[in-house]
Amino acid sequence: MRVLAADLGAALGTAAHLETLRRTEVGSFRIEDARTPDELSGADAPLPLLGVRDALAGYVAFDVPTPDGLARLRRGQQDPLARLPAPQRGDQTALVLDGAGNVAAVIEAAGPSWRLVRLLAP
């Protein structure tokens, strides 16, 4: 939206910008579900936190391709990712799950294969 405003200004021969911009939704997260720090600090109940798997539920998830695959990824070796199905899109992000079904890594498309983006602590 910011770039669109600047482009419109340039097309009109002037400068343009947004005075305000409010994001009301990102993926499955909606502003209606958000809580302010004040709302959370006064609560006696546990914080309404999501687990990583729930927060990233929209991503495709793959099991670790080999028994030692996760250990190899943790050592920085990318070869276990070559055993996964090819990405469906060039901008695809996916998850690698450990043997217990927990998110162990985040990967993204790199041409016809995957590359490691982030490892999560066990």
Secondary structure as GFF3:
##gff-version 3
##sequence-region A 1 122
A	DSSP	alpha_helix	2	11	.	.	.	ID=ss1
A	DSSP	beta_strand	25	26	.	.	.	ID=ss2
A	DSSP	beta_strand	29	30	.	.	.	ID=ss3
A	DSSP	three_ten_helix	31	33	.	.	.	ID=ss4
A	DSSP	alpha_helix	37	41	.	.	.	ID=ss5
A	DSSP	alpha_helix	52	55	.	.	.	ID=ss6
A	DSSP	beta_strand	60	63	.	.	.	ID=ss7
A	DSSP	alpha_helix	69	74	.	.	.	ID=ss8
A	DSSP	three_ten_helix	79	83	.	.	.	ID=ss9
A	DSSP	beta_strand	93	97	.	.	.	ID=ss10
A	DSSP	beta_strand	103	110	.	.	.	ID=ss11
A	DSSP	beta_strand	113	119	.	.	.	ID=ss12
###
